Amino acid sequence: MKKALLIFALALMTAGIASAFDNTAFQLSVWSPRMQLVPPEISVSGLKLNLPYGSNCQVTGLDLGLVSISREQTSDLEAHVSALQINLFNKTTGSFSGIQVGLVNLAETSSGIVVGLVNSTAQQANGLEVGLVNTSLEFHGLQIGLVNYTEFLQGVQIGLINIATKSTLPFFPVVNMCF
């Protein structure tokens, strides 16, 4: 027990020192930006805990909690998440790659596996999306959901309503595909 407390204390001290640099291995956030160990412009490469809400521009590693938002902090620092992200609400104003699990998952671009009730990618999505509603401007891969919507499809949609507006088959129930 004493070792665990010592390790936790060292992690907190390390995260506090990291704010003088541009990267930290540990982020604990209660409410961003005022109640988190390091400011949002510091990148997290390791563990990020959002209890309940955290925000960092760039995250690599494991992102857990209730609400996680990654957004551009300066014109030099683009929002990017490359992680296993498990939160009730995930939003990345830049690119996401990895595995994303949540009730609502939003990203500018995504690559990997996204699982949730609502999955929405503003631009291009690559990989696997599983949800009640999946939307994207351009999709490459497999969408599985009650409603799947994209403008440009290169892959397969499986669901009750499958819409690919700019494909040869813009609407088809159960299975829609375009290659």
C-alpha positions in Angstrom: 0.0 0.0 0.0 2.8 2.4 0.9 4.5 1.6 -2.5 1.3 2.5 -4.4 1.0 5.8 -2.5 4.6 6.6 -3.2 4.2 5.8 -6.9 1.0 8.0 -7.1 2.8 10.8 -5.4 5.7 10.6 -7.8 3.4 10.6 -10.7 1.6 13.8 -9.4 5.0 15.5 -8.9 6.2 14.5 -12.4 3.0 15.8 -14.0 3.4 19.1 -12.2 7.0 19.4 -13.4 5.9 18.5 -16.9 3.9 21.7 -17.2 7.2 23.5 -17.7 7.7 21.3 -20.8 5.4 20.3 -23.5 4.6 16.7 -22.5 3.4 14.7 -19.5 2.9 11.0 -18.8 -0.1 11.5 -16.5 -3.1 13.9 -16.5 -5.8 14.0 -13.8 -8.6 16.3 -14.6 -11.7 17.3 -12.6 -12.8 20.3 -14.8 -10.6 21.7 -17.6 -8.8 24.0 -17.7 -8.8 25.1 -14.1 -8.9 21.9 -12.2 -6.5 19.6 -14.0 -2.8 18.8 -13.2 -1.4 20.3 -16.4 -2.9 22.8 -18.8 -4.7 21.8 -22.0 -1.8 22.8 -24.3 0.4 20.1 -22.7 0.4 16.8 -24.6 -0.3 13.6 -22.7 1.7 10.5 -23.5 0.5 7.9 -21.1 -2.6 8.0 -18.9 -5.3 10.7 -19.0 -8.1 10.5 -16.4 -11.2 12.7 -16.9 -13.1 12.8 -13.7 -15.5 14.1 -15.1 -14.1 16.4 -17.8 -10.6 16.8 -19.2 -9.2 18.6 -22.2 -5.7 18.3 -23.8 -4.7 19.1 -27.3 -2.8 15.9 -28.0 -3.2 12.5 -26.3 -1.3 9.3 -26.9 -1.9 6.2 -24.7 -5.0 5.6 -22.5 -7.8 8.2 -22.1 -10.4 7.2 -19.5 -13.3 9.0 -17.8 -16.6 10.7 -18.5 -15.9 13.5 -21.0 -12.8 14.0 -23.1 -12.3 16.9 -25.5 -9.2 17.4 -27.6 -9.1 20.7 -29.4 -6.5 23.0 -31.0 -4.9 25.3 -28.5 -2.7 27.4 -30.7 -2.2 27.6 -34.5 1.0 25.6 -34.1 -0.6 22.7 -32.2 -3.2 20.6 -34.0 -5.5 18.4 -32.0 -4.6 14.8 -32.3 -5.6 11.7 -30.3 -3.9 8.4 -30.8 -5.2 6.2 -28.0 -7.5 3.8 -26.4 -10.2 6.3 -25.5 -13.1 5.2 -23.2 -15.4 7.9 -22.1 -19.1 8.6 -22.2 -18.4 11.6 -24.6 -15.3 11.9 -26.8 -14.6 14.8 -29.1 -11.5 15.6 -31.1 -11.5 18.7 -33.3 -8.5 17.2 -35.2 -7.6 13.6 -36.0 -8.3 10.5 -34.0 -6.6 7.1 -34.4 -7.0 4.0 -32.3 -9.9 2.6 -30.5 -12.7 4.9 -29.3 -15.6 3.8 -27.1 -18.3 6.0 -25.8 -22.0 7.0 -26.0 -21.1 9.8 -28.4 -17.8 9.9 -30.4 -17.0 13.0 -32.6 -13.9 13.7 -34.6 -12.8 15.7 -37.6 -11.0 12.6 -39.1 -10.8 9.2 -37.6 -8.9 6.0 -38.2 -9.4 2.7 -36.3 -12.3 1.3 -34.4 -15.2 3.5 -33.1 -18.0 2.0 -30.9 -20.8 4.1 -29.5 -24.5 5.1 -29.8 -23.6 8.0 -32.1 -20.4 8.1 -34.1 -19.8 11.2 -36.3 -16.7 12.1 -38.3 -16.8 15.5 -40.0 -14.4 14.5 -42.8 -12.9 11.1 -43.6 -13.3 8.0 -41.4 -11.3 4.8 -42.0 -11.8 1.4 -40.3 -14.8 0.0 -38.4 -17.7 2.0 -36.9 -20.3 0.2 -34.8 -23.2 2.3 -33.4 -26.9 3.1 -33.6 -26.0 6.1 -35.9 -22.8 6.4 -37.9 -22.1 9.5 -40.0 -19.2 10.8 -42.0 -18.4 12.8 -45.1 -16.2 10.1 -46.6 -16.0 6.5 -45.2 -13.5 3.7 -46.0 -14.2 0.4 -44.2 -17.2 -1.2 -42.5 -20.1 0.7 -40.8 -22.5 -1.4 -38.7 -25.5 0.5 -37.3 -29.2 1.1 -37.4 -28.5 4.2 -39.6 -25.3 4.6 -41.6 -24.8 7.8 -43.5 -21.9 9.0 -45.7 -21.5 11.0 -48.9 -18.6 9.0 -50.3 -18.4 5.2 -49.5 -15.5 2.9 -50.2 -16.5 -0.2 -48.2 -19.6 -1.8 -46.7 -22.6 -0.5 -44.7 -24.7 -2.9 -42.7 -27.9 -1.6 -41.1 -31.5 -0.8 -41.4 -30.9 2.5 -43.3 -27.7 2.8 -45.3 -27.1 6.0 -47.2 -24.1 6.8 -49.4 -25.3 9.9 -51.3 -22.5 10.1 -53.9 -22.3 6.4 -54.8 -23.9 4.4 -57.6 -26.4 3.1 -55.0 -27.2 6.0 -52.8 -29.7 4.1 -50.5 -30.0 0.5 -49.8 -31.4 -1.3 -46.7 -29.6 -4.1 -44.9 -26.3 -4.1 -46.9 -24.9 -1.3 -49.0 -21.4 -1.4 -50.6 -19.3 0.6 -53.0 -15.7 -0.1 -54.1 
